[in-house]
Amino acid sequence: MRVSRPILLRSLLGLLVAAMLGVLAATPALAYGAANWQIAFSGTAPGNGFWGWCDLGGATSFSYLGLPSSGTKGDCEFSEYFHVPGVFSGTCEVSMDLMAEGGQPAWQIEPSGFTGFNDFFVSGTAVTNPADQTSFCATLPGSPPSTYSNFDTLLPVKPGHLNANGLFGTTELQIQETVIP
């Protein structure tokens, strides 16, 4: 049986494309460089809730336990909502680009006057979507202004999984923190 040249070329091209997709799909994105901490969090309470994640990198100092304690870059994304029927309602998404600001590193670990724990504090810029919710979202706990320095994320430093249901009046509060060596 003889295979025509155009069919053979198309078949080889198809195999090449499939192989390239496999290689490219298996390559990590590394959009923020090497992370030192990856944090995921979510919580609900009557009429409000939130969820999000942070990627903290560029470690410049370490605790006596060897944990990264400050760094030069990072990114946080979170969404939150607050709904009180007949009073007010709002939903927003906040995108935080962490960088040194106001003489502070992009992120660092410090004692929090609000939570009573060592928390992650961040510096940088934030964008709120939708834009018409920016002033509303800025009133919610954990939402930074558009430019901020040493802002308390209210996320306590606790590597591993933290089930903090009931803390600060929440119905559910889950935090997962992974240290990346």
Beta strands, then each sheet from edge to edge (+ up, - down):
strand 1: 35-45
strand 2: 48-62
strand 3: 68-84
strand 4: 88-98
strand 5: 107-111
strand 6: 118-129
strand 7: 147-156
strand 8: 160-163
strand 9: 172-179
sheet 1: 7+ 6- 4+ 3- 2+ 1- 9+ 8-
sheet 2: 7+ 6- 5+
end
